[in-house]
Amino acid sequence: MGLSNMDSQLTAKLQELLANNSELSYRQVHEKLQSEEAFKEVGFKKVQKLMRDLKGDGHEGYSNDNEKFDKVEVPSPLPQGPQEVEICISRPDISQKFGMMIDIEPNFGGGHRISEIREGGLVEAWNREHPDNAIQVNDILISVNGKITFDEMMEQFKSELSCQLRRKAMEGLKVDDSEAKKEASEWERRRARVTAALVPGLKKIIDSEFGAGAGDRLGRIEKMYHRVGSNDIFKEELPSGSRLAPGYVENLTPVAPFHDVKDHPWCAELQKHWKGIRQELKRNLDESLWTAGAYQKSNEAYGKDWKIMGVLTEDSWQDEKRFKVTTGALKELKGLVPQFLGSASLLVVD
């Protein structure tokens, strides 16, 4: 039998989509078709079949009772893409995460598309050290230690200390992100300046409180500020979950990153008011209500767009009318009193 009019239109549309991007998966093609009125009723299995036929040059013209139909043209082969490359990424123990996500659905041309590179992972660290061979979102991961299915590759990431990655870099899908990188770099420099500026002031405070020279014994605190400034996040896998601490200080005790709310009754009391607190914040997002901080140097370090709104500052409630629910909820907490530390007020256990 000859091709139906709908099949002809659908096949032509598939050719158009694949000519623009031959690496689309069945699922991605089906989603694109669903966005067009003419193809909303086309099922996923129908798309799979026609794409497989196209891949194997299955549709090459039909005839029915000597009636000739136009031959369905298969698009000319696309220019050959970048060569597949292999890299090896290793880790000292399995608690460190690779930090790379891939699509579950295989690509039409084989492999799995890399969908996300997560901050703080081994892949991000590799990219920083090897910018000319960086792994990018939309690259196609072909295999991990020779394994090619989604489940097999994910198992390698989970259990192996060393992973040999074979991938294909999709140059055509990359975008110019130079401005974004420039902005991110400027933010990193700004953060480093801010944290570095905190150390001398902290030493003066310690010297004034505990005597001359006491500020020189803040080695662990200086290291903590340096880590914050360089975005070096402390990571640890514990039975209760992952511990991520940008402001980590070594050898503090007790080591209790996870708490049972049953041990802190005030948590349950505060939780009762979360919707009201959120609603108050939403009502006060108007930029005119936010002001610059009290310290000009801090404002300059953080940036011209840095603004604050006080609820509890220097042991004083700032605007009980505007934050009626928030202030009331905090005041009702039993066993907690406000404490002023530097430029921030906290509620601590009495």
C-alpha positions in Angstrom: 0.0 0.0 0.0 1.1 3.6 -0.5 1.9 6.0 2.2 -1.2 7.8 3.7 -1.2 11.6 3.4 -0.7 11.8 7.2 2.2 9.4 7.1 3.8 11.4 4.3 3.4 14.6 6.2 4.8 13.0 9.4 7.7 11.5 7.6 8.6 14.8 6.0 8.4 16.5 9.4 10.7 13.8 11.0 13.2 14.3 8.2 13.1 18.1 8.9 13.7 17.6 12.7 16.5 15.1 12.2 18.2 17.2 9.6 18.4 20.0 12.1 19.6 17.7 14.9 20.4 14.1 14.2 21.0 13.4 17.9 17.4 13.8 19.0 16.0 10.9 21.0 12.6 9.2 20.2 11.1 11.0 23.2 12.4 14.4 22.3 11.1 14.1 18.7 7.7 13.0 20.0 7.6 16.0 22.4 8.3 18.4 19.5 5.6 16.8 17.4 3.1 17.2 20.3 3.6 21.0 20.2 2.2 21.2 16.7 -1.6 20.9 16.1 -1.3 18.7 13.1 0.6 16.0 14.9 -0.9 16.1 18.4 -2.6 12.7 17.9 0.5 10.9 16.8 1.5 8.2 19.3 5.0 7.5 20.6 5.2 4.1 19.1 4.3 5.5 15.7 7.2 7.9 15.9 9.6 5.2 17.0 8.6 3.0 14.0 9.0 5.8 11.4 12.3 6.9 12.9 13.7 3.4 12.7 12.5 3.1 9.2 14.2 6.3 8.3 17.4 5.3 10.0 17.4 2.1 7.9 16.2 3.9 4.7 13.0 1.8 5.0 10.7 4.2 3.1 11.9 4.3 -0.5 8.7 4.7 -2.4 5.6 2.6 -2.8 3.1 1.5 -5.5 -0.5 0.3 -5.3 -2.3 -1.2 -8.4 0.2 0.5 -10.7 -0.4 3.9 -9.0 2.9 5.5 -8.3 3.5 7.7 -5.3 6.2 10.2 -4.9 9.4 8.7 -3.5 10.1 9.8 0.0 13.5 11.5 -0.1 16.0 10.6 2.6 18.1 13.7 3.5 21.7 13.7 2.5 24.1 12.5 5.1 25.0 15.3 7.6 28.6 16.3 7.8 30.5 14.1 10.2 30.5 15.4 13.7 33.4 15.6 16.1 35.4 12.5 16.8 34.6 10.5 19.9 37.1 11.1 22.7 37.9 9.2 25.9 38.9 10.5 29.3 39.4 8.9 32.7 38.1 10.5 35.9 39.2 8.9 39.2 38.3 9.5 42.9 39.9 8.3 46.2 36.6 6.9 47.5 33.0 6.5 46.4 31.7 9.2 48.7 32.8 11.8 46.1 30.2 12.2 43.4 30.8 12.6 39.7 28.0 15.2 39.5 26.9 14.5 36.0 23.3 13.6 34.9 22.3 11.9 31.6 19.0 11.3 29.9 17.3 8.0 30.6 16.1 7.7 27.0 18.9 6.8 24.5 19.7 9.2 21.7 18.5 8.5 18.2 22.1 8.2 17.1 23.2 6.2 20.1 24.5 7.1 23.5 22.8 9.3 26.2 22.7 13.1 26.2 24.5 14.8 29.2 21.7 16.9 30.7 23.4 18.5 33.7 26.9 19.1 35.2 26.4 19.7 39.0 28.4 22.2 41.0 31.0 20.6 43.3 31.2 17.3 41.5 34.3 15.5 40.0 33.2 16.4 36.4 33.1 20.1 37.3 36.6 19.8 38.8 37.8 18.0 35.7 36.4 20.8 33.5 38.2 23.5 35.5 41.5 21.6 35.1 41.0 20.7 31.4 39.1 23.6 29.8 40.1 22.5 26.3 38.6 19.0 26.8 35.7 20.0 29.1 32.6 17.8 29.3 29.6 20.0 28.4 25.8 19.7 28.7 24.4 18.2 25.4 27.5 16.2 24.8 26.7 12.5 24.1 28.0 9.9 26.6 28.7 6.8 24.6 30.0 4.5 27.3 31.4 4.3 30.9 34.0 1.6 31.4 32.7 -0.1 28.2 29.1 -0.1 29.5 26.5 1.5 27.2 23.1 1.2 28.7 21.7 3.8 31.1 21.5 1.4 34.1 25.0 0.0 33.5 26.6 3.4 33.2 24.9 4.7 36.3 26.1 1.6 38.2 29.7 2.4 37.2 29.3 6.0 38.5 27.9 4.6 41.7 30.4 1.8 42.5 33.7 2.4 40.6 36.6 4.5 41.8 37.8 5.1 38.2 35.5 5.7 35.2 36.7 5.7 31.5 34.2 7.9 29.7 33.8 7.8 25.9 31.8 10.7 24.6 31.0 12.8 21.6 31.2 16.6 21.9 28.2 18.3 20.3 29.8 21.5 19.1 26.8 22.6 17.2 24.7 22.7 20.4 27.0 24.9 22.4 26.1 28.5 23.0 28.2 31.6 23.6 28.3 31.8 27.4 31.3 34.1 27.6 29.3 36.9 29.2 27.9 34.5 31.8 31.3 33.2 32.6 32.7 36.7 32.9 29.9 37.6 35.3 30.4 34.4 37.4 34.1 35.2 37.5 33.5 38.7 38.8 31.2 37.3 41.5 33.9 34.8 42.6 36.4 37.7 42.9 33.9 39.8 44.8 33.2 36.9 47.2 36.9 36.4 47.8 37.4 40.1 48.6 34.5 40.1 51.0 35.7 37.0 53.0 39.3 38.2 53.0 38.2 41.6 54.4 36.5 39.9 57.3 39.7 38.4 58.9 41.5 41.6 60.0 38.3 42.9 61.6 37.7 39.7 63.4 41.2 39.6 64.8 40.8 43.1 66.2 37.5 42.1 67.9 39.2 39.0 69.4 42.2 41.0 70.6 40.0 43.6 72.3 38.0 40.9 74.0 40.8 38.4 75.0 44.0 40.5 74.9 46.7 41.3 72.4 47.8 38.4 70.3 44.6 36.4 70.8 43.5 37.1 67.2 46.6 35.3 65.9 45.2 32.0 67.1 42.4 32.0 64.6 44.1 29.7 62.1 41.1 27.4 61.6 38.7 30.4 61.2 41.0 31.9 58.6 41.0 28.6 56.7 37.2 28.6 56.9 36.9 32.1 55.4 39.4 31.1 52.7 37.2 28.1 51.7 34.1 30.3 51.6 35.9 32.8 49.4 37.2 30.1 47.0 33.8 28.3 46.9 35.5 25.2 48.4 32.5 23.3 50.0 33.2 20.6 52.6 31.4 17.4 51.7 30.8 14.3 53.7 28.5 11.3 53.3 26.8 10.3 56.6 24.0 7.7 57.4 21.4 10.5 57.5 22.5 12.0 54.2 25.0 14.3 52.5 26.7 17.0 54.6 27.6 20.1 52.7 29.3 22.9 54.7 30.7 26.1 52.9 31.6 27.5 56.4 33.4 24.4 57.8 35.7 24.6 60.8 37.8 21.5 61.6 37.5 19.5 64.8 34.5 21.3 66.3 32.5 19.1 68.7 29.9 17.8 68.9 29.7 16.8 65.2 26.0 16.8 64.7 25.0 18.1 61.3 21.6 16.4 61.5 19.1 17.0 64.3 15.9 15.3 65.3 13.2 18.0 65.6 11.7 16.0 68.5 14.7 17.2 70.5 13.8 20.8 69.8 10.1 21.5 70.5 10.4 25.0 69.2 10.9 23.7 65.7 7.4 22.3 65.6 6.0 25.5 67.0 7.8 27.6 64.4 6.7 25.2 61.6 3.1 25.9 62.3 3.5 29.5 61.1 5.6 28.8 57.9 2.8 29.7 55.5 2.1 33.1 57.2 5.9 33.9 57.3 6.2 33.1 53.6 3.1 35.2 52.8 4.6 38.2 54.7 7.9 37.9 52.8 6.0 37.7 49.4 4.1 40.9 50.4 7.4 42.7 51.0 9.4 41.9 47.9 9.0 45.5 46.6 12.5 46.8 46.0 11.7 50.2 47.6 11.2 48.5 51.0 14.8 47.1 51.1 17.7 49.3 52.1 21.5 49.3 51.9 23.4 47.8 54.9 24.7 50.0 57.7 28.4 49.5 56.7 29.4 51.2 53.5 32.5 49.0 53.0 30.4 45.9 53.2 27.9 47.3 50.8 30.7 48.0 48.3 32.2 44.6 48.7 28.9 42.7 48.2 27.8 44.9 45.3 25.6 47.9 44.5 22.5 45.7 44.4 23.0 44.3 47.9 20.1 45.3 50.2 18.6 44.1 53.5 15.4 44.2 55.5 15.7 43.8 59.2 13.3 41.8 61.4 15.5 41.5 64.5 18.6 43.7 64.6 20.8 44.6 67.5 18.3 42.8 69.9 15.5 45.0 68.7 12.4 44.1 66.6 12.5 46.4 63.6 9.0 46.4 62.1 6.4 44.5 64.1 3.5 45.8 61.9 5.0 44.7 58.6 6.2 41.4 60.0 3.4 40.8 62.5 3.2 37.0 62.0 7.0 36.5 61.8 7.6 38.6 64.9 4.8 37.1 66.8 5.8 33.5 66.0 9.4 34.2 67.1 8.4 35.9 70.3 6.2 32.9 71.3 9.0 30.4 71.1 9.8 29.2 74.6 13.4 28.9 75.7 14.8 31.1 73.0 16.2 34.7 73.4 17.6 37.1 70.9 21.4 37.5 70.8 23.3 40.1 68.7 26.5 38.8 67.0 28.4 41.4 64.9 25.9 42.5 62.3 23.3 39.8 62.8 20.8 39.0 65.5 20.0 35.3 66.2 17.6 33.4 68.4 19.5 31.0 70.7 18.6 28.6 73.4 18.5 30.2 76.8 
